[in-house]
Amino acid sequence: MPASGTDTTPPPTRDLATMTTLGCTLLKLTPGEALWAVMAGAAQAMGVLDQAGTLEPGKPADIACFHVPDFADIPYEMGRSALTHLVVGGRLLVEHEPSSVA
């Protein structure tokens, strides 16, 4: 299973939707596989899967919430911010109203 990150090959991006879109289009991953690649896959590639990459008791709560009908729609959000909440290390960093869903 591949790993994908937001600060790797040029140009670096912090857009999770863009990275999942690239995984689906270039690597032919399913949306679920692309999301795994940017979360658990990236943590596994860095050797920190025991500390990050999944939501489990004892790990920091890093969570991105998107206003989409289904998680499989995230790769289709490239160029439009569907992010509504961002929690890093258990602290809410971003909270805004969702834009309309097409």
Buried (B, 14 or more C-beta within 10 A) or exposed (E): EBBBBEEEEEEEBEBBBBBBBBBBEEEEBEBEBBBBBBBBBBBBBEEEBEEBBBEEEEBEEBEBBBBBEEEBBBBBBBEEBBBBBBBEEEEEEEEEEBEEEE
